[in-house]
């Protein structure tokens, strides 16, 4: 009886071990099938090597000077054209006033040249009239000289006076040609002297205006480096502006996963900051034309012989919907996970880009009125001095 029970126990253990083995093998097969499907058959490409990207607009000093006031700080929202800081502008203002005085002087000098033409024309007319009178007197004296009605001295003096008048006429004509050469084919405003002074004043005016720095776009201040009282140089970076309504995703995909990725494919995005509860919807809008290592500080040079094969990552650009960004804002540099739907890759072209530069961070209108304001100031100076 005992032997029968021991045999049953042994048989049960053997059966249990066999079932465990079967389940283990089945688990391995299922895991292999799932892995093969996930790696080779699934119509999705997933990556967590993805980040929020955007245009970080660097604000630089346009003219050298001493900062007198900083009007913004980090995390502040600024609108296009809002003043960011002011520089001490005593020197630039003085330079602008000097250029304005030079412009006014050029206008008056040009006006005097036009007046000089009229003076020389009148002078020539007077001299020619006097010359005609002397020539008439000379003819009479020559006729009257033989009869004693006119002396030889009168004839000689009149001949000399005619020569002197001729020299004065030649001099007046030369001065007339000089005045005409300086104003030929132009008005007061179009004269080269005035145009040169005008350009110098516009340059000084714009330099003076740029001592106040304005925001080129709307966005949030970041990385402020400037302080009040600091001496800044032209081109020195002062701060950055980040527009949070013009962002995209940069996903760095392994080259082995790019076979089925095409521009136009839909993408689901989850940001770590919000977790898996919030899903962003975008689409692939472009694939970088080269791998990231090509633009690195030390790009690979496999021709040296030190060759180690590393799977390259290629940046893929993915759009974001503005409405979703407004409801759940993101910031450049945040990590995300992307899932690209690649089921329709066979019907899509490979080398296509849908990236556009129509966003708010690709252009600024704040400098459009700069020249217009300078020209308005020029016109006021010219008009004022033309009336004098």
Protein Blocks (a to p, Z undefined) as FASTA:
>chain_A
ZZmmmmmmmmmmmmmmmmmmmmmmmmmmmmmmmmmmmmmmpccdcdfbbcdddddddddd
fbgcddfbdcbdehiacdehiafbdcdfklmmmmmmmmmmmmmmmmmmmmmmmmmmmmmm
mmmmmmmmmmmmmmmmmmmmmmmmmnopacfklmmmmmmmmmmmmmmmmmmmmmmmmmmm
mmgoiafklpmklmmmmmmmmmmmmmmmmmpccdfbgcddehiabdehiacdehiafbdc
ddfklccddddddfklmmmgcehiacddddfklojmbccddddfbdcfbdfklmmmbdcd
fknopacdddddddddddddfklmmmmccdehiacdddddfklmmmpcfbdcfbdckbfk
lccfklmmmmmmmmmmmmmmmmmmmmZZ
